[in-house]
């Protein structure tokens, strides 16, 4: 897996997927690889309904199922952001909060979260349910929207994913496009911008449709570091750093094995899917679809 970029074709026509498929296969000599399917759900907590428990604001939870994993974004509007804590002066008695505003998790298998919520009778309910659950149906399993489309390979370097955003009732709400450049695991771009290499490809696969509106979906490296932050992992890295300094003190030679290491957040394996999931959830939320 390589570095990828996402975009939203907001005003795509109902036959937009067919138009893009024709453009990719005829003009880019792309080959169909398989289906692209995602499902997205949103929940809210109901802690305020607990007798004697007062809470100013409920928490939100968004899930995106991709392949064999479900990616979960938890948001507590009352908790501070990690960047706010870092900027504060740290005194000798300063301590970190129990959690920050957002927590991003990866779980497998995909249905494990719903089973856990149901078994624990957790106080989370779907934000929007298309129909009341029938007898014997899990009340937290109502799917809110899906992304359905196709994956294409262009040469040996590119994968392109295109799909319609389909609401619960079947209405199409634009499209999602993702271009993945396989040769490299990471490519840094200025905050708020998409790599020109990938944005040019995304633009080229769009059909010649008047007044097409496509918006890039981006996140800065600093924001992504906040999303990936792990308290225990940070402590392990700090401890490992101290050990490495002690062991390498005075050593003039460093092997390549010590230099070339996989960094958390590189666009490889599950990390690539995690970033895509986070960006897709953020984009749909900003449009008010979730």
KARABEL-V303392 format. One line per field, one symbol per residue. psi: psi as a letter, one per 20 degrees, with the letter a starting at -180 (. if undefined). burial: 1 if it has 16 or more other ideal C-beta (glycine too) atoms within 10 Angstrom, else 0. Layout:
BEGIN
psi=???
burial=???
END
This chain:
BEGIN
psi=qaprqqqpnglqrhkhghgggggghghjkqppgaqopqppqqrqrkhiippjopphqrqqppqpppcjqpppoppoiiqqqhhhhhiqporhjqqqrhragqppqpqprhjhghgghghilqmpqqgpphqqprpiqpijjppgrrppbrpqpobiiqppppqqoprgiiqpmaqpppppohhqiqopqqpjqqphghhhgghhiprnppkpoppqorpqhghhhggippghhghgggghhggggghjoioippqhhhgnqpqpiqmqchhghgggggggggghghijh.
burial=01111111100100011011101100010100000101111110100000000000011111111100111111010010010000000000000000011111000001001100100000111100000000000001010111101111110001111111110000010111111111001000100001100110110011100000010111100011011010000000000000000000000000000000000011110111111111111111100011
END
